[in-house]
Amino acid sequence: STRMMYTVWANNTGGSTNISLNITILEPSANIVYNPTNLILTRGQAMDPAVPDVDGGAIESWEIVPDLPDGLIFDNGTISGTPTVNMTLSTFLIYANNSGGSALVGISLTILEPAPTITYQTDYLILTRGGKCHLPYMLSLVVEQLPHSMSSQNYQMV
């Protein structure tokens, strides 16, 4: 925005007078839209960047409150990255600021635990119809990161 000083004169047979005016033209506030507004991510998996649709005035600065969780980045309105922590449903406020004011939008974010990978020691079983079955096969769970209270184990199906 630029501030300009103007002088307005009024003249008639009785004389003249003037007044000085300062006129400032502000940028129109922006309109921002995220689609979707509810992001569900998985820890350890890169997200598709969340890029806002923007119209209205030019945005001078962006803000997000609160800070994003570890692994995610907020840059010029775009949320991207790979989350490194789990998080229950949380709301974040995004501000797009310029001389005309601030546009505000809220988005929700959830970061889920990655699903475990299950593998068997064999890829086939031979069973007899109507008979009892004992399955001595080992089931291995592969989990990227276990909570501190758990350890990696093999489980036997009986």
Secondary structure, 3 states (H helix, E strand, C coil): CEEEEEEEEEEECCEEEEEEEEEEECCCCEEEECCCCEEEEECCCCCCCECCEEEECCCCEEEEECCCCCCEEEECCEEEECCCCCEEEEEEEEEEEECCEEEEEEEEEEEECCCCEEEECCCCCCCCCCCCCCCCCEEEEECCCCCCCCCCCEEECC
